[in-house]
Amino acid sequence: MGKVQKKLIFPFLFSLFLLLFSAHGKICLPFSRVFVGMDTFEKLIRFAKEEGLSTLPLGERTVRIGLYLVGTPYRHYTLEIDDQIESPSVNFQAMDCWTFYEISLAFARMLHYDESFWSPETLLKLIEIERYRNGECTGSYLSRIHFLEELFVDNQKRGLLVDKTRSLGGVPIHRKVREMTVGWHQYRYLRHNPTLLPAMAKIEERVSALKVYHIPKAAVPSIEPKIKNGDIIAITTHDLHSYTSHVGIAYRDSQGILHFLHASSTHHQVYIDKRLSDYLNSIASDAGIIVVEPKEVPLNLIETSQYPAAALTPVASTKKSFFPPIQ
């Protein structure tokens, strides 16, 4: 091919590329970037079938998946996977506290559907539905919900969870959230896109104004019997610039003791920690907890999305990915 032809065809191909992806509503990352740990996913599928997990309530399913992942290495900032493009993601090889709970919950939710929908694509879509504002990732870092307290409000409005904190005796707390604008250099996307900081500051202002309730840790022992297996437990902090500092899953053992199941930076892995109230009392900076009960995601939210319809048909009939690779 001559130089003149190359000069003509490359701009054409690039324009075509942008046109195709604009039809999808976003530019997407390669599948190998957004989904890591296929072997573990396939083992979990076999485990779910052998144990009949699909017949269990959502909370029980979530706990069983979380327990299966015990021992998975802990890694900070596993939500940060690119310098520019934001995308739903799953990493079974390493997790932080947020990705541990959301993968466990999304996998458990996936088991509610027919087995033909048990696929990486469905799991990624379920992650998107929970993790992003109004359930949609636009490719922008700002479409992701970066604060658990905002995620709980957003998801409750869409019927995806019930925040039980106030009904369990929770009291209001107020914070001037500045976590991400003050510590922006810790976040990969913000380091490479500092022009996002003013918009992030406005998000923090909105989050600061939310009506947030928590159960002070001194009151947790008395309400532990009311917390269900598989409830999501967010840890509130005494830090005046953050509402929450950690998150995990409520796990009640065979003796009835309520443990905190989480990806632990102290233990460097997904770990079954001590009784929830004892865990809170062992950390001076912990102020209390927020308790939410996730609900099933209706199948129509999986089937009606911005992705091409073929990407959401049962696994048996297609191998097409949600995420066409960027060449």
C-alpha positions as CSV (number, residue, x, y, z in Angstrom):
1,M,0.0,0.0,0.0
2,G,1.4,3.4,-1.0
3,K,2.0,6.3,1.4
4,V,-0.9,8.3,-0.1
5,Q,-3.3,5.4,0.3
6,K,-2.2,4.9,3.9
7,K,-2.8,8.6,4.6
8,L,-6.3,8.3,3.2
9,I,-7.4,5.0,4.7
10,F,-6.2,5.4,8.3
11,P,-8.3,8.5,9.0
12,F,-11.2,6.7,7.4
13,L,-10.8,3.6,9.6
14,F,-10.4,5.8,12.7
15,S,-13.5,7.7,11.9
16,L,-15.4,4.4,11.3
17,F,-14.1,3.1,14.6
18,L,-15.5,6.2,16.5
19,L,-18.8,5.9,14.6
20,L,-19.2,2.3,15.5
21,F,-18.5,2.8,19.2
22,S,-20.6,6.0,19.4
23,A,-23.5,3.7,18.4
24,H,-22.8,1.7,21.5
25,G,-22.8,4.9,23.6
26,K,-19.3,4.6,24.8
27,I,-15.7,3.5,23.9
28,C,-14.9,0.2,25.6
29,L,-11.9,-1.5,27.0
30,P,-10.6,-5.0,25.8
31,F,-12.4,-7.9,27.5
32,S,-9.1,-9.2,28.9
33,R,-8.7,-5.9,30.8
34,V,-12.2,-5.8,32.3
35,F,-12.5,-9.5,33.2
36,V,-9.7,-11.2,35.0
37,G,-9.8,-14.8,36.4
38,M,-11.8,-16.9,34.0
39,D,-10.6,-20.1,35.7
40,T,-12.1,-19.0,39.0
41,F,-15.3,-17.9,37.3
42,E,-15.7,-21.3,35.7
43,K,-14.9,-23.1,39.0
44,L,-17.5,-21.0,40.8
45,I,-20.1,-21.9,38.1
46,R,-19.4,-25.6,38.8
47,F,-19.5,-25.0,42.5
48,A,-22.9,-23.3,42.2
49,K,-24.3,-26.1,40.2
50,E,-23.0,-28.9,42.5
51,E,-24.3,-27.1,45.6
52,G,-27.6,-26.0,44.1
53,L,-27.0,-22.4,45.1
54,S,-29.6,-21.1,42.8
55,T,-32.3,-22.5,45.1
56,L,-31.1,-20.4,48.0
57,P,-32.3,-16.9,49.0
58,L,-30.1,-14.0,47.7
59,G,-28.4,-13.4,51.1
60,E,-27.4,-17.0,51.5
61,R,-26.1,-17.2,47.9
62,T,-24.0,-14.1,48.5
63,V,-22.4,-15.6,51.6
64,R,-21.7,-18.9,49.9
65,I,-19.9,-17.1,47.1
66,G,-18.0,-14.9,49.5
67,L,-16.9,-17.9,51.5
68,Y,-15.7,-19.5,48.3
69,L,-13.5,-16.5,47.7
70,V,-11.8,-16.6,51.1
71,G,-8.1,-16.5,50.6
72,T,-8.2,-14.4,47.5
73,P,-5.3,-11.9,47.7
74,Y,-6.1,-8.3,48.7
75,R,-5.0,-5.5,46.4
76,H,-5.7,-1.7,46.7
77,Y,-7.6,0.2,44.1
78,T,-8.8,-2.8,42.0
79,L,-11.5,-0.5,40.6
80,E,-8.9,1.6,38.8
81,I,-8.0,-0.2,35.6
82,D,-7.2,2.4,33.0
83,D,-5.9,6.0,32.8
84,Q,-8.8,7.3,30.7
85,I,-11.7,5.0,30.0
86,E,-14.0,3.9,32.8
87,S,-15.6,0.5,32.6
88,P,-17.3,-2.2,34.6
89,S,-14.7,-4.8,35.7
90,V,-14.3,-8.0,37.5
91,N,-11.0,-9.4,38.9
92,F,-11.1,-12.8,40.7
93,Q,-7.3,-12.8,41.2
94,A,-7.1,-9.8,43.6
95,M,-9.8,-7.8,45.4
96,D,-10.2,-4.8,47.6
97,C,-13.2,-4.4,50.0
98,W,-15.5,-2.9,47.4
99,T,-14.8,-5.3,44.6
100,F,-15.0,-8.3,46.9
101,Y,-18.6,-7.5,48.1
102,E,-19.8,-6.4,44.7
103,I,-18.4,-9.5,42.9
104,S,-19.9,-11.8,45.5
105,L,-23.3,-10.0,45.3
106,A,-23.3,-9.8,41.5
107,F,-22.4,-13.5,41.1
108,A,-25.2,-14.4,43.6
109,R,-27.6,-12.3,41.7
110,M,-26.6,-13.9,38.4
111,L,-27.6,-17.4,39.8
112,H,-31.2,-16.1,40.0
113,Y,-31.5,-16.3,36.2
114,D,-31.6,-19.3,33.9
115,E,-28.3,-21.1,33.6
116,S,-28.0,-19.9,30.0
117,F,-27.3,-16.4,31.4
118,W,-24.5,-17.5,33.7
119,S,-21.7,-15.8,31.8
120,P,-19.0,-13.2,32.2
121,E,-21.1,-10.7,30.2
122,T,-24.0,-11.1,32.6
123,L,-21.7,-10.7,35.6
124,L,-20.2,-7.5,34.1
125,K,-23.7,-6.1,33.4
126,L,-24.8,-6.7,37.0
127,I,-21.7,-4.9,38.2
128,E,-22.5,-2.0,35.9
129,I,-26.1,-1.9,37.2
130,E,-25.0,-1.5,40.8
131,R,-21.7,0.4,40.5
132,Y,-22.8,3.2,38.2
133,R,-25.1,6.1,38.6
134,N,-28.6,5.1,37.4
135,G,-27.0,1.7,36.4
136,E,-25.2,3.1,33.3
137,C,-21.4,3.4,32.7
138,T,-20.8,6.1,30.1
139,G,-17.1,5.5,29.8
140,S,-16.5,8.5,32.0
141,Y,-14.9,8.2,35.5
142,L,-17.7,10.5,36.9
143,S,-20.4,8.0,35.9
144,R,-19.1,5.6,38.6
145,I,-20.5,6.0,42.1
146,H,-17.4,6.5,44.3
147,F,-19.0,6.7,47.7
148,L,-20.9,3.8,49.3
149,E,-23.5,6.1,50.9
150,E,-24.4,7.5,47.5
151,L,-24.5,4.0,46.0
152,F,-26.9,2.9,48.7
153,V,-29.2,5.9,47.9
154,D,-29.0,5.4,44.2
155,N,-29.6,1.6,44.4
156,Q,-32.5,2.0,46.9
157,K,-34.3,4.4,44.6
158,R,-34.1,1.8,41.8
159,G,-35.4,-1.0,44.1
160,L,-32.1,-2.9,44.2
161,L,-31.7,-2.7,48.0
162,V,-33.3,-1.7,51.3
163,D,-31.3,0.5,53.7
164,K,-32.3,-1.0,57.1
165,T,-30.0,1.2,59.2
166,R,-32.6,3.7,60.4
167,S,-35.1,0.9,61.2
168,L,-32.4,-0.8,63.3
169,G,-32.0,2.3,65.5
170,G,-29.6,4.3,63.3
171,V,-28.9,7.9,64.0
172,P,-28.0,10.7,61.6
173,I,-24.4,11.6,60.9
174,H,-23.0,14.5,58.9
175,R,-19.7,14.7,57.1
176,K,-18.0,17.2,54.8
177,V,-16.9,14.8,52.2
178,R,-13.5,15.6,50.6
179,E,-11.9,12.2,50.4
180,M,-11.2,12.2,46.6
181,T,-10.4,15.8,46.0
182,V,-7.9,15.9,48.9
183,G,-6.4,12.5,48.1
184,W,-6.8,12.7,44.3
185,H,-3.2,11.6,43.6
186,Q,-4.1,8.2,45.0
187,Y,-6.6,7.6,42.2
188,R,-5.3,6.6,38.8
189,Y,-7.9,8.3,36.7
190,L,-7.7,11.6,38.7
191,R,-3.9,11.7,38.4
192,H,-4.1,11.4,34.6
193,N,-7.2,13.7,34.4
194,P,-6.9,16.4,37.0
195,T,-9.5,18.5,35.1
196,L,-12.1,16.2,36.6
197,L,-11.5,17.6,40.1
198,P,-14.0,20.5,40.0
199,A,-16.7,18.1,38.9
200,M,-15.6,15.6,41.6
201,A,-15.8,18.4,44.2
202,K,-19.5,19.0,43.2
203,I,-20.2,15.3,43.6
204,E,-18.7,15.4,47.0
205,E,-20.9,18.4,47.9
206,R,-24.0,16.4,46.9
207,V,-22.8,13.4,48.9
208,S,-22.1,15.6,51.9
209,A,-25.8,16.7,51.8
210,L,-27.2,13.2,51.8
211,K,-29.3,12.1,54.8
212,V,-27.0,9.4,56.1
213,Y,-27.8,7.2,59.2
214,H,-25.5,4.8,61.0
215,I,-25.7,2.5,64.0
216,P,-23.0,3.6,66.5
217,K,-20.7,0.7,67.3
218,A,-21.7,0.7,71.0
219,A,-25.2,-0.2,69.9
220,V,-24.2,-2.9,67.4
221,P,-24.2,-5.9,69.9
222,S,-27.9,-5.3,70.6
223,I,-28.9,-5.3,66.9
224,E,-26.7,-8.1,65.6
225,P,-29.5,-10.7,65.9
226,K,-31.5,-8.5,63.4
227,I,-28.8,-8.5,60.7
228,K,-29.3,-11.2,58.0
229,N,-26.8,-13.4,56.4
230,G,-25.7,-11.6,53.3
231,D,-26.5,-8.1,54.3
232,I,-23.9,-5.6,53.2
233,I,-22.1,-3.9,56.1
234,A,-20.5,-0.5,55.5
235,I,-18.2,0.7,58.3
236,T,-18.6,4.4,59.1
237,T,-15.6,6.4,60.3
238,H,-14.8,9.2,62.7
239,D,-13.0,11.0,59.9
240,L,-15.0,14.2,59.4
241,H,-14.3,14.1,55.6
242,S,-15.7,10.6,54.9
243,Y,-18.8,8.7,55.8
244,T,-17.5,5.2,55.3
245,S,-14.0,3.6,55.3
246,H,-14.7,-0.1,54.7
247,V,-17.3,-2.6,53.5
248,G,-18.0,-6.3,53.8
249,I,-20.6,-9.0,54.1
250,A,-22.5,-10.2,57.2
251,Y,-21.9,-13.9,57.8
252,R,-23.6,-15.8,60.5
253,D,-21.8,-19.1,61.3
254,S,-23.4,-22.4,62.4
255,Q,-23.2,-21.3,66.1
256,G,-25.2,-18.1,65.2
257,I,-22.2,-15.7,65.6
258,L,-22.3,-12.8,63.2
259,H,-18.9,-12.4,61.6
260,F,-17.5,-9.7,59.3
261,L,-16.6,-11.3,55.9
262,H,-14.4,-8.9,53.9
263,A,-11.3,-8.3,51.8
264,S,-8.8,-7.3,54.6
265,S,-5.8,-5.1,54.1
266,T,-4.6,-6.3,57.5
267,H,-4.7,-10.0,56.6
268,H,-3.9,-9.3,52.9
269,Q,-6.7,-11.5,51.7
270,V,-10.5,-12.2,51.8
271,Y,-10.9,-13.2,55.4
272,I,-13.6,-14.3,57.9
273,D,-13.0,-11.9,60.7
274,K,-14.1,-11.9,64.3
275,R,-17.7,-11.1,65.5
276,L,-18.8,-7.9,63.9
277,S,-19.1,-5.9,67.1
278,D,-15.7,-7.2,68.3
279,Y,-14.2,-6.2,65.0
280,L,-15.6,-2.7,65.3
281,N,-14.3,-2.3,68.9
282,S,-10.8,-3.3,67.8
283,I,-10.4,-0.3,65.5
284,A,-10.5,3.1,67.1
285,S,-11.3,5.0,63.9
286,D,-14.5,2.9,63.3
287,A,-17.6,4.8,64.3
288,G,-20.4,2.4,63.5
289,I,-22.2,0.6,60.6
290,I,-24.7,1.1,57.8
291,V,-26.7,-2.1,57.0
292,V,-28.4,-2.7,53.6
293,E,-30.2,-5.7,52.3
294,P,-29.7,-6.3,48.5
295,K,-32.6,-7.4,46.3
296,E,-32.7,-9.4,43.1
297,V,-32.0,-7.5,39.8
298,P,-35.0,-8.0,37.5
299,L,-34.1,-9.7,34.3
300,N,-35.5,-6.9,32.2
301,L,-32.7,-4.7,33.5
302,I,-30.2,-7.2,32.0
303,E,-32.0,-7.5,28.7
304,T,-32.8,-3.8,28.1
305,S,-29.4,-2.1,28.0
306,Q,-27.4,0.2,25.8
307,Y,-25.5,-2.9,24.5
308,P,-26.6,-4.6,21.3
309,A,-29.4,-7.1,21.9
310,A,-27.2,-10.0,20.7
311,A,-24.8,-9.5,23.5
312,L,-27.5,-10.2,26.0
313,T,-28.9,-13.4,24.6
314,P,-28.3,-16.7,26.4
315,V,-24.8,-18.1,26.4
316,A,-25.7,-21.1,24.4
317,S,-26.6,-19.0,21.3
318,T,-23.8,-16.5,21.2
319,K,-20.2,-15.9,22.2
320,K,-20.3,-12.1,21.5
321,S,-18.8,-9.9,24.2
322,F,-20.2,-6.8,25.8
323,F,-16.9,-5.2,25.3
324,P,-15.4,-5.0,21.8
325,P,-11.7,-4.5,22.1
326,I,-10.0,-1.2,21.2
327,Q,-7.5,-2.0,18.4
